[in-house]
Amino acid sequence: MKKLLFVSVIILTLSILIVSACQRGKKAEVEGPTIAIVLKTLNHPFFIDMQMGADAAAKQLGVNLIVQAAEREIDVEKQMQIIENLIQRKVDAICVAPSGSRELVPAIVKANKAGIPIITMDTEVDSIALASVNGKVATYIGSDNFEGGRIAGEFVAQQLGGAGKIAILEGIPGHETGDARLRGFHSAVEKYPGIEVVASQTANWERDQGFNVFQNIIQSHPKVEALFACSDLMALGAIEAIAAAGKSGDILVVGFDALKDAKVSIKEGKMAGSIAQYPYDMGKLAIENAFRVLQGETIPDYIPVRIELITPDKL
């Protein structure tokens, strides 16, 4: 009887210890702050790299990370809905790569009112629209897109010897990232009187649209000599259109983002170059600085991420 009682006590003690350990494990899992990162899409290598950087920082800091995104990069309404749902969930901070520079302002204001810090990445929110409703973001983390566009424009102009017919594939109209790259590109090529921009059309950041739009441009402007695409996906689509038209090697192509597939195309001589960004760093810096804000620290209004022109000699 005493032996049975002794065994029962041991079993009870072990049960208490196991339950206690499970509870401690559960508590540790939610000990850190909950930070959400809202990307434009997870169907793009750029934003997958951004998520990887966020994951690395979250693990290092003990942050509970929530990652969400719309299916398509241009789905601003879905992104707004995601942010509003995160506000309802009462997350501690939200990092977002805005799909719309102006459209996202109301969602940011709602987060402000809920006391949830907002950090933007990759694309800046329209500062005038935000200020008009007293909205605020803690910081913007991203590349200098204007400077990237300027570097691309200078490179194209030099490769053409200062004269030639060029085309542009733009991003989403009104989208600050693409608009800044476009302005930067024009600021460079306008210095060369011999450069003529014969076509400038949007392909909405998408590869299939890059193919369709540039196919039409080649038909309308068969003497086009160079293309600047505001993203690599559009550039890669355009390269397919160039090949389909039997003009491989005849049209200089420069992209933006230096994606893995773009680097392969540069190595193969199908692209002349691409402006490299570092999305992994953006995601990592976003979580690190959201954590700092939640700790009561002051952070800069703008945190730059490096850019550089990638050409065959840099691969």
C-alpha positions, 0 to 999 in steps of 0.5 A: 500500500505504501509502495502504491502511494509512493508511486502515485505521489511520483506520478502526480509530481511528474505530471505537475512538472510536465504541465508547469514546463508546458506552461512555461514554454507557452509563456516564452512563446508569447513573451516578446512583442508581436510585430506584423510585416505586411508585404505587397505580395509573396509571389515575388523574389524581392519580397520573399527576401524581405521576409527572410530578413524579417524572420532572422531579426525576429528570431534574434530579438524574440519577436512574434512575427506575423507575415501577411501579403496580398496575392497581387502587388497591385491589390491595395484594397487587400493590403488595407484590409490586412492592416485593419485586421491586424489593428483589430488583433492589437499587434504591437507594431506594423511594418508595411511595404505600401502597395499605394503611396496615397491609398494606404494613408487611412489605414495608417491613421487608424493604426496611429489612433490605436497606438500601433507604430507603423514603419514603411519599407521599400515605398514611401507613403505620400508625405503631403497626404499623410500630413493633411490628416495628421498621420505619422510613420515611425520611419521609412526604410528603403533605397533611394529610388530616384538615385537608382533611376539616375544611375540607370539613366546615366548608364544607358546614355553612356552605353548608347554613346549619348544618342539613341531611341529608348523605351521605358516600362513604368511601374504602377502609376502614382506609386512612389517607388516607380515614379521616383525611379522614372524621375531619376532616369529622366533626370539623367537622360535629359542631359543628352540631346541625342537621347529620345524616349520613344515610348513610356508605358506601365507594365504594373511590375508584372512579367507577363505585362512586361512581355505584352507591353514591350512586344507592342512597343517593338512593333510600334517603334522597330528602331528602339535601341534600349529599354529601362524597366523600373523592375526586373520582372518587367525587364525579364518579360521584355527580354522574352518579347525581344527574343520572340521578335528575333532581336536578341542582342539588338536592344540594350536592357537595364532593370531594377532590383537585381533579382536572381533571374536578372543576374542570370540574364546579365551573365548570359548577355541578355541584360546589360545591367540592373540596379541592386537593392537589398530587400533582406536588409530592409526586412531585417532593419524593419523588425529591428527598428520596430523593436527599438520603437517599442522599447521607447527608443528614438529612431531616424525618420529615414533609414537608407539601404544601399543600392548599386549597379550590377553589370557582368563584371560585378557578378 
